[in-house]
Amino acid sequence: MKQFFTFVKKEFYHVFRDKKTLLMLFGLPISMIILFGFALTNEIKNAKIVIVDYSKDVVTQQIISKIEASKYFDVERSLYSHEQLEAAFKEGKIKMAIVFPEKFNENLLHLNKAQVQVIADATDINTATTLSNYVSAIIGDYQIQLLKNKNVPMRIVPELRMLYNPQLKGEYTFIPGMMAMIMMLVCVMMTSISIVKEKELGTMEILLVSPFKPFMVILSKFVPYLIISLINVTSILLLSWLFLDLPVKGSILLFYAESLLFILTSLSLGLLISVNSESQQTAMFISLMATMLPTMLLSGFMFPIENMPLPLQTVSNLVPSKWFYIIVRSIMIKGSGFSAVWKETLILAGITFFLLIVSLKKFKIRLA
């Protein structure tokens, strides 16, 4: 056992004396969480829009106040002409224009109908559609308030309820996905490179001819990255809680247990890549291709798997990060227990066992 701890200590020395490795291990997770938590999101906020109010009555001012109170818009009130509006759209200064015609309140009171013109820049279809939906929702909410005290014969008002994420924050989608990607990158890449590095330096031969068993050599390389990955999990949770208001709603012990299982899965994949690679560059390239692209494309956190063709849906079942993403969402966002994630846990355990067995069988105890 003393030899094992000596090898683990040696591996820690290898990690901490390499500044580039330290930057990747600790800097990458923090920077990615900050980027995807604050900078990169699928929400549209602070979109520059212009409100042209020709009526200037009580109703239009109330609607404008509700729009200005929304975090989605950066509102400019101006009396633009149609030519000025067109020029502003062409120059890309604004994303949307809302035009209230003259006698808006008068038409609403006497004709029970008033029109508002919403003009959006549809060169970006998703942004135009999303902003239009935001405006429609605000105006619809104001209309419901007007109708509360009026006797309308038949009126159907849908009551929307968004479970688990009532504010529709993008962080609830990105943080679980980024956790899966970060741990896959750190564990797979670092493990594969560390073992190949021993081959390139010729020190692997010394390790294999020592009284230390090959399995213990591999295990001693697993332990440092397992501990570092658990530290990364903790830092991600703290950042999510302190800055993104995203606590773990379920059991924290279950969350760490599932994270530990996924880390072992990633380490096993890194070992499989390392035993089939002859250089660090090859191991790094394969690690990136085997972790980043499948996690981004086939885990479900960026693109819905249900919308993919059936062959891709089948292939996605082989991606470990897909199952971990489901587990993290269930525990962290929904507050579910083990009864909700036992199937995904068994699948991850099966993938881990398979990768570990194949890796150990392919591991050569003789290099020549």
Secondary structure, 3 states (H helix, E strand, C coil): CHHHHHHHHHHHHHHHCCHHHHHHHHHHHHHHHHHHHHHCCCCCCCEEEEEEECCCCHHHHHHHHHHHHCCCEEEEECCCCHHHHHHHHHHCCCCEEEEECCCHHHHHHHCCCCCCEEEECCCCHHHHHHHHHHHHHHHHHHHHHHHCCCCCCCCCCCCCCCCCCCCCCCHHHHHHHHHHHHHHHHHHHHHHHHHHHHHHHCHHHHHHHCCCCHHHHHHHHHHHHHHHHHHHHHHHHHHHHHHCCCCCCCCHHHHHHHHHHHHHHHHHHHHHHHHCCCCHHHHHHHHHHHHHHHHHHHCCCCCCHHHCCHHHHHHHCCCHHHHHHHHHHHHHHCCCCHHHHHHHHHHHHHHHHHHHHHHHHHCCCCCC
